[in-house]
């Protein structure tokens, strides 16, 4: 058997700035002159007005279509058919992670270039060669591994800073796990998100992501609370979107995201953001690893400082049902998921016990002023 090579992959271009929506044709025109734009509902009219006018001024065609709330295979197929009927030659996604993943998946199946324009910094989805597909009830379906990353990712800090603070903080939560999952995968020499081996560069980028959000995350959150953009906001956006995306893709995922995927089957948690659930998955991963107490203390202190949910009750759990959480643990250990990237073998019972321990730890230190005594 041939040994798998290592890899580091990223978008062809990552642009950070302001007023990028009205300049969208400047970035799409090198790939096509007829854009099919999948938008979140809240920004659809603004996108039509600003980007649509710019497309028209350049003599380009554009179609703006509302994303239907959930990325399912049926939603992807609907957009594929619409793209073929329109004759569009480039796909653009404007919105949150599921909207962007829908654009990436549609572009992949139709073999077209894709430009990604996140409106919330809630996940690292914009930069990855990956789409996460769900069932219509919101439960996890599968990962769709793509042959290439988006052609361009445009991060408009003015738009991202204007989004509700909860989304911004959820993105910090998603990014918080990046280093720990990449570290686990690197130690295991597991498979990264392009099904190759993790690189030292990927691990280094993941560590830079962690260091950046620890340094700037709280400052950035306070600025976003005011609806303003500062250097701390820009640095944090670069970390949560680019460093986290590239670090996760090149470094790999492990227990935190696998547990998140299992948690999508718990109905009472459906209102929790992706990054919020990943944070609890991270706590569980640290328990599984028996991580140093100083490391756990730093993570818990930051979670509290930034205002992320810490316990299962904080996430919205109505009642702890053993059968339900046994299913979460089973799903997290599914062969196709990323639990296999942990440095040591992990069983569903290990995960179930670690979930209980992580929640108890979180409950114990929830009201502590400083959990350094862990």
RODO-2510 file (C-alpha; in nm, 4 decimals, decimal comma):
residues 374
     n   res          X          Y          Z
     1     x     0,0000     0,0000     0,0000
     2     x     0,1348     0,3415    -0,0989
     3     x     0,1926     0,5849     0,1854
     4     x    -0,0398     0,8857     0,1725
     5     x     0,1321     1,2202     0,1145
     6     x     0,0874     1,5203     0,3418
     7     x    -0,1052     1,8255     0,2292
     8     x    -0,1865     2,1879     0,2923
     9     x    -0,4642     2,3469     0,0883
    10     x    -0,6417     2,6813     0,0933
    11     x    -0,8586     2,9131    -0,1187
    12     x    -0,6840     3,0632    -0,4191
    13     x    -0,7504     3,4092    -0,2736
    14     x    -0,8610     3,5337     0,0683
    15     x    -0,9557     3,9022     0,0680
    16     x    -1,0251     4,0994     0,3883
    17     x    -1,1620     4,4519     0,3672
    18     x    -1,4744     4,6673     0,3578
    19     x    -1,7385     4,7530     0,0952
    20     x    -1,6706     4,4293    -0,0922
    21     x    -2,0343     4,3531    -0,1789
    22     x    -2,0681     4,6330    -0,4292
    23     x    -1,7275     4,5352    -0,5714
    24     x    -1,8268     4,1685    -0,6190
    25     x    -1,7986     4,1729    -1,0031
    26     x    -1,4347     4,2808    -0,9721
    27     x    -1,3625     3,9399    -0,8218
    28     x    -1,6007     3,7191    -1,0188
    29     x    -1,5238     3,8499    -1,3683
    30     x    -1,2033     3,6507    -1,4043
    31     x    -1,4108     3,3321    -1,3755
    32     x    -1,7386     3,4124    -1,5498
    33     x    -1,9859     3,6743    -1,6720
    34     x    -2,3101     3,5192    -1,5444
    35     x    -2,3366     3,4700    -1,1683
    36     x    -2,5843     3,2477    -0,9861
    37     x    -2,5914     3,3932    -0,6349
    38     x    -2,7302     3,1899    -0,3433
    39     x    -2,8162     3,4285    -0,0574
    40     x    -2,9414     3,4134     0,2958
    41     x    -3,2853     3,5699     0,3173
    42     x    -3,1789     3,8640     0,5338
    43     x    -2,9222     3,9923     0,2833
    44     x    -3,0987     3,8970    -0,0393
    45     x    -3,2447     4,2401    -0,1186
    46     x    -2,9247     4,4225    -0,0233
    47     x    -2,7200     4,1880    -0,2425
    48     x    -2,9569     4,2442    -0,5353
    49     x    -2,9295     4,6189    -0,4866
    50     x    -2,5536     4,6547    -0,4354
    51     x    -2,3998     4,3588    -0,6155
    52     x    -2,6793     4,3274    -0,8730
    53     x    -2,6385     4,6902    -0,9757
    54     x    -2,2630     4,6433    -1,0081
    55     x    -2,3067     4,3320    -1,2218
    56     x    -2,5397     4,5289    -1,4489
    57     x    -2,2995     4,8222    -1,4739
    58     x    -2,0274     4,5803    -1,5863
    59     x    -2,2568     4,4256    -1,8473
    60     x    -2,2757     4,0925    -1,6622
    61     x    -2,5786     3,8783    -1,5866
    62     x    -2,6749     3,7714    -1,2365
    63     x    -2,9462     3,5678    -1,0643
    64     x    -3,0105     3,6063    -0,6909
    65     x    -3,1810     3,3119    -0,5195
    66     x    -3,2847     3,2648    -0,1554
    67     x    -3,1292     2,9796     0,0435
    68     x    -3,3966     2,7603     0,1981
    69     x    -3,2545     2,7347     0,5547
    70     x    -3,1068     2,3815     0,5504
    71     x    -2,8346     2,2235     0,3367
    72     x    -2,9839     1,8939     0,2265
    73     x    -2,9209     1,6934    -0,0877
    74     x    -3,2624     1,8090    -0,2097
    75     x    -3,1657     2,1751    -0,1645
    76     x    -2,8417     2,1194    -0,3564
    77     x    -3,0254     1,9406    -0,6387
    78     x    -3,2773     2,2263    -0,6626
    79     x    -2,9971     2,4794    -0,7142
    80     x    -2,8195     2,2545    -0,9641
    81     x    -3,1307     2,2459    -1,1806
    82     x    -3,1763     2,6230    -1,1543
    83     x    -2,8119     2,6831    -1,2516
    84     x    -2,8461     2,4672    -1,5609
    85     x    -3,1641     2,6453    -1,6649
    86     x    -3,0114     2,9895    -1,6100
    87     x    -2,6910     2,9226    -1,8021
    88     x    -2,4798     3,0715    -1,5220
    89     x    -2,1053     3,0061    -1,5363
    90     x    -2,0035     3,1020    -1,1812
    91     x    -2,1595     3,0334    -0,8410
    92     x    -2,1543     3,2832    -0,5540
    93     x    -2,2601     3,2107    -0,1966
    94     x    -2,3558     3,5025     0,0307
    95     x    -2,4573     3,4165     0,3853
    96     x    -2,3861     3,1810     0,6724
    97     x    -2,2061     2,8482     0,6752
    98     x    -2,4897     2,6348     0,5390
    99     x    -2,5565     2,8796     0,2550
   100     x    -2,1879     2,8810     0,1664
   101     x    -2,1657     2,5013     0,1785
   102     x    -2,4674     2,4833    -0,0528
   103     x    -2,2900     2,7126    -0,2992
   104     x    -1,9726     2,5029    -0,2792
   105     x    -2,1626     2,1776    -0,3305
   106     x    -2,3646     2,3178    -0,6209
   107     x    -2,0493     2,4485    -0,7881
   108     x    -1,8776     2,1126    -0,7394
   109     x    -2,1555     1,9090    -0,8975
   110     x    -2,1946     2,1554    -1,1846
   111     x    -1,8159     2,1873    -1,2300
   112     x    -1,8187     2,5657    -1,1969
   113     x    -1,5978     2,8132    -1,0071
   114     x    -1,7268     2,9431    -0,6746
   115     x    -1,6832     3,2700    -0,4846
   116     x    -1,7691     3,2708    -0,1152
   117     x    -1,8924     3,5790     0,0731
   118     x    -1,9620     3,5094     0,4427
   119     x    -2,2001     3,7445     0,6219
   120     x    -2,1385     3,5973     0,9668
   121     x    -1,8091     3,4776     1,1112
   122     x    -1,9756     3,1843     1,2869
   123     x    -1,7720     2,8955     1,1385
   124     x    -1,4605     2,8259     0,9311
   125     x    -1,6772     2,6872     0,6470
   126     x    -1,5881     2,9617     0,3948
   127     x    -1,2331     2,8448     0,3246
   128     x    -1,2624     2,4664     0,3291
   129     x    -1,2928     2,2133     0,0470
   130     x    -1,5773     2,0566     0,2397
   131     x    -1,9539     2,0803     0,2666
   132     x    -2,1461     1,9382     0,5620
   133     x    -2,4766     1,7887     0,4475
   134     x    -2,7720     1,7503     0,6841
   135     x    -3,1060     1,5707     0,6773
   136     x    -3,4234     1,7791     0,6576
   137     x    -3,4747     1,7361     1,0347
   138     x    -3,1393     1,9053     1,1017
   139     x    -2,9461     1,5899     1,1917
   140     x    -2,6030     1,5259     1,0392
   141     x    -2,6017     1,3349     0,7102
   142     x    -2,2465     1,3279     0,5726
   143     x    -1,9358     1,5205     0,4753
   144     x    -1,9008     1,6052     0,1081
   145     x    -1,5279     1,6225     0,0371
   146     x    -1,4539     1,8559    -0,2529
   147     x    -1,1572     1,8360    -0,4911
   148     x    -1,0627     2,2011    -0,4419
   149     x    -1,1143     2,4977    -0,2134
   150     x    -1,3233     2,8004    -0,3120
   151     x    -1,1685     3,0152    -0,5799
   152     x    -1,2092     3,3340    -0,3749
   153     x    -1,3245     3,4092    -0,0198
   154     x    -1,4287     3,7687     0,0471
   155     x    -1,4429     3,8723     0,4145
   156     x    -1,6114     4,2123     0,4487
   157     x    -1,5299     4,3122     0,8051
   158     x    -1,7991     4,5808     0,8101
   159     x    -2,0722     4,3278     0,7305
   160     x    -1,9254     4,0624     0,9589
   161     x    -1,8996     4,3052     1,2510
   162     x    -2,2618     4,4128     1,2007
   163     x    -2,3956     4,0587     1,2458
   164     x    -2,5362     3,9571     1,5864
   165     x    -2,2565     3,9114     1,8388
   166     x    -2,3699     3,5566     1,9140
   167     x    -2,2716     3,4452     1,5636
   168     x    -1,9333     3,6132     1,5884
   169     x    -1,8673     3,4454     1,9226
   170     x    -1,9828     3,1083     1,7868
   171     x    -1,7146     3,1416     1,5183
   172     x    -1,4581     3,1944     1,7900
   173     x    -1,5874     2,8764     1,9537
   174     x    -1,5477     2,6777     1,6328
   175     x    -1,1948     2,8160     1,5919
   176     x    -1,1071     2,7387     1,9537
   177     x    -1,1121     2,3664     1,8758
   178     x    -0,8961     2,3914     1,5631
   179     x    -0,5574     2,3564     1,7295
   180     x    -0,6569     2,0770     1,9657
   181     x    -0,8111     1,8693     1,6884
   182     x    -0,5163     1,9301     1,4545
   183     x    -0,2774     1,8361     1,7349
   184     x    -0,4618     1,5104     1,7982
   185     x    -0,4701     1,4241     1,4292
   186     x    -0,1005     1,5085     1,3892
   187     x    -0,0073     1,2845     1,6821
   188     x    -0,2129     1,0011     1,5344
   189     x    -0,0890     1,0701     1,1797
   190     x    -0,4556     1,0486     1,0897
   191     x    -0,6273     1,1820     0,7797
   192     x    -0,6956     1,5526     0,7319
   193     x    -1,0013     1,6960     0,5580
   194     x    -0,8721     1,6222     0,2094
   195     x    -0,8057     1,2608     0,3091
   196     x    -0,4291     1,3071     0,3125
   197     x    -0,1870     1,3353     0,6035
   198     x    -0,1571     1,6413     0,8301
   199     x     0,1345     1,8770     0,7797
   200     x     0,3554     2,0706     1,0167
   201     x     0,2340     2,3858     0,8399
   202     x    -0,1268     2,2921     0,9092
   203     x    -0,0498     2,2362     1,2761
   204     x     0,1379     2,5680     1,2900
   205     x    -0,1522     2,7583     1,1331
   206     x    -0,3916     2,5921     1,3773
   207     x    -0,1710     2,7019     1,6683
   208     x    -0,1586     3,0567     1,5292
   209     x    -0,5388     3,0489     1,5181
   210     x    -0,5549     2,9531     1,8867
   211     x    -0,2999     3,2156     1,9915
   212     x    -0,4779     3,4869     1,7911
   213     x    -0,8225     3,4303     1,9368
   214     x    -0,6833     3,4128     2,2914
   215     x    -0,5090     3,7455     2,2326
   216     x    -0,7778     3,9352     2,0416
   217     x    -1,1068     3,7483     2,0878
   218     x    -1,2424     3,9401     2,3861
   219     x    -1,1414     4,2781     2,2430
   220     x    -1,3088     4,1820     1,9163
   221     x    -1,6301     4,0725     2,0859
   222     x    -1,6535     4,4012     2,2745
   223     x    -1,6068     4,5955     1,9497
   224     x    -1,8672     4,3851     1,7669
   225     x    -2,1087     4,4533     2,0531
   226     x    -2,0779     4,8179     1,9464
   227     x    -2,1158     4,7336     1,5775
   228     x    -1,7689     4,8614     1,4942
   229     x    -1,4578     4,7241     1,3270
   230     x    -1,1160     4,7421     1,4911
   231     x    -0,7819     4,5753     1,4276
   232     x    -0,8767     4,3168     1,6910
   233     x    -1,1934     4,2390     1,4926
   234     x    -0,9955     4,2039     1,1696
   235     x    -0,7394     3,9768     1,3353
   236     x    -1,0108     3,7626     1,4904
   237     x    -1,1980     3,7321     1,1603
   238     x    -0,8772     3,6245     0,9899
   239     x    -0,8353     3,3616     1,2621
   240     x    -1,1930     3,2310     1,2676
   241     x    -1,2366     3,2157     0,8913
   242     x    -0,8938     3,1680     0,7327
   243     x    -0,6581     3,0283     0,9971
   244     x    -0,9240     2,7993     1,1385
   245     x    -1,0372     2,6828     0,7945
   246     x    -0,6896     2,6119     0,6601
   247     x    -0,5680     2,4777     0,9946
   248     x    -0,8586     2,2350     1,0200
   249     x    -0,8335     2,1246     0,6595
   250     x    -0,4580     2,0684     0,6599
   251     x    -0,4343     1,9595     1,0228
   252     x    -0,7485     1,7494     1,0486
   253     x    -1,0449     1,7165     1,2823
   254     x    -1,0813     1,4806     1,5778
   255     x    -1,3230     1,4303     1,8679
   256     x    -1,4651     1,7829     1,9045
   257     x    -1,6361     1,7893     1,5651
   258     x    -1,7302     1,4215     1,5780
   259     x    -1,9131     1,4871     1,9064
   260     x    -2,0750     1,7966     1,7552
   261     x    -2,2067     1,5805     1,4728
   262     x    -2,3514     1,3348     1,7216
   263     x    -2,5134     1,6231     1,9110
   264     x    -2,7117     1,7292     1,6023
   265     x    -2,9442     1,4365     1,6777
   266     x    -3,0516     1,5911     2,0128
   267     x    -3,3699     1,7931     1,9388
   268     x    -3,3330     2,0286     2,2360
   269     x    -2,9937     2,1452     2,1023
   270     x    -3,1116     2,2407     1,7539
   271     x    -3,1098     2,6097     1,8374
   272     x    -2,7472     2,5992     1,9472
   273     x    -2,4955     2,7300     1,6958
   274     x    -2,2401     2,4989     1,5328
   275     x    -1,9492     2,6625     1,7129
   276     x    -2,1295     2,6506     2,0469
   277     x    -2,1708     2,2741     2,0222
   278     x    -1,8123     2,2344     1,9013
   279     x    -1,6963     2,4028     2,2230
   280     x    -1,8654     2,1344     2,4300
   281     x    -1,7140     1,8758     2,1963
   282     x    -1,3743     2,0310     2,2702
   283     x    -1,4240     2,0028     2,6461
   284     x    -1,5162     1,6381     2,5964
   285     x    -1,2079     1,5846     2,3789
   286     x    -0,9838     1,7339     2,6475
   287     x    -1,1367     1,4929     2,8997
   288     x    -1,0782     1,2013     2,6600
   289     x    -0,7142     1,3099     2,6259
   290     x    -0,6712     1,3673     3,0006
   291     x    -0,5263     1,7047     2,9001
   292     x    -0,3075     1,8978     3,1487
   293     x    -0,5095     2,0872     3,4075
   294     x    -0,3487     2,4186     3,3077
   295     x    -0,4639     2,3697     2,9494
   296     x    -0,8200     2,2866     3,0541
   297     x    -0,8187     2,5864     3,2868
   298     x    -0,7120     2,8213     3,0059
   299     x    -0,9825     2,6881     2,7741
   300     x    -1,2594     2,7102     3,0366
   301     x    -1,1547     3,0585     3,1416
   302     x    -1,1635     3,1759     2,7798
   303     x    -1,5033     3,0139     2,7164
   304     x    -1,6433     3,2017     3,0158
   305     x    -1,4664     3,5264     2,9266
   306     x    -1,5955     3,5302     2,5696
   307     x    -1,9486     3,4340     2,6743
   308     x    -1,9826     3,0948     2,5040
   309     x    -2,2175     2,8292     2,6450
   310     x    -2,0239     2,6109     2,8873
   311     x    -2,2634     2,3365     2,9998
   312     x    -2,5236     2,1235     2,8244
   313     x    -2,7956     2,3232     2,9973
   314     x    -2,6374     2,6406     2,8610
   315     x    -2,6699     2,4867     2,5140
   316     x    -3,0424     2,4326     2,5664
   317     x    -3,0632     2,0733     2,6854
   318     x    -3,4027     2,0210     2,8490
   319     x    -3,3222     1,6933     3,0244
   320     x    -3,0321     1,4473     3,0252
   321     x    -3,1588     1,1198     2,8821
   322     x    -2,9057     0,8389     2,8894
   323     x    -3,0446     0,6700     2,5778
   324     x    -3,0220     0,9938     2,3798
   325     x    -2,6611     1,0599     2,4797
   326     x    -2,5618     0,6997     2,4194
   327     x    -2,6773     0,7584     2,0621
   328     x    -2,4698     1,0773     2,0466
   329     x    -2,1640     0,8784     2,1535
   330     x    -2,2352     0,6038     1,8992
   331     x    -2,2756     0,8569     1,6180
   332     x    -1,9547     1,0367     1,7191
   333     x    -1,7645     0,7105     1,6773
   334     x    -1,9090     0,6299     1,3340
   335     x    -1,6470     0,4942     1,0956
   336     x    -1,6891     0,7833     0,8528
   337     x    -1,6458     1,0509     1,1195
   338     x    -1,3275     1,1982     1,2669
   339     x    -1,3102     1,0316     1,6087
   340     x    -1,0636     0,7901     1,4475
   341     x    -0,8100     1,0752     1,4406
   342     x    -0,7701     1,0640     1,8172
   343     x    -0,4221     0,9399     1,9198
   344     x    -0,5675     0,6439     2,1110
   345     x    -0,8659     0,4145     2,0425
   346     x    -1,1948     0,5621     2,1634
   347     x    -1,5151     0,3636     2,2154
   348     x    -1,8724     0,4961     2,2336
   349     x    -1,8725     0,4214     2,6049
   350     x    -1,5533     0,6274     2,6439
   351     x    -1,7279     0,9172     2,4718
   352     x    -2,0435     0,8824     2,6812
   353     x    -1,8428     0,8836     3,0051
   354     x    -1,6357     1,1803     2,8851
   355     x    -1,9519     1,3766     2,7981
   356     x    -2,0803     1,3322     3,1530
   357     x    -1,7404     1,4223     3,2986
   358     x    -1,7016     1,7306     3,0757
   359     x    -2,0471     1,8558     3,1686
   360     x    -1,9823     1,7985     3,5395
   361     x    -1,6497     1,9825     3,5091
   362     x    -1,8205     2,2699     3,3295
   363     x    -2,0961     2,2868     3,5928
   364     x    -1,8391     2,2845     3,8732
   365     x    -1,6403     2,5764     3,7344
   366     x    -1,9264     2,7706     3,5767
   367     x    -1,9517     3,0164     3,8640
   368     x    -1,5846     3,0214     3,9595
   369     x    -1,4232     3,3627     3,9144
   370     x    -1,1054     3,1999     3,7900
   371     x    -1,0837     2,8229     3,7234
   372     x    -0,7044     2,8116     3,7454
   373     x    -0,7341     2,5772     4,0401
   374     x    -0,8575     2,2888     3,8241
***
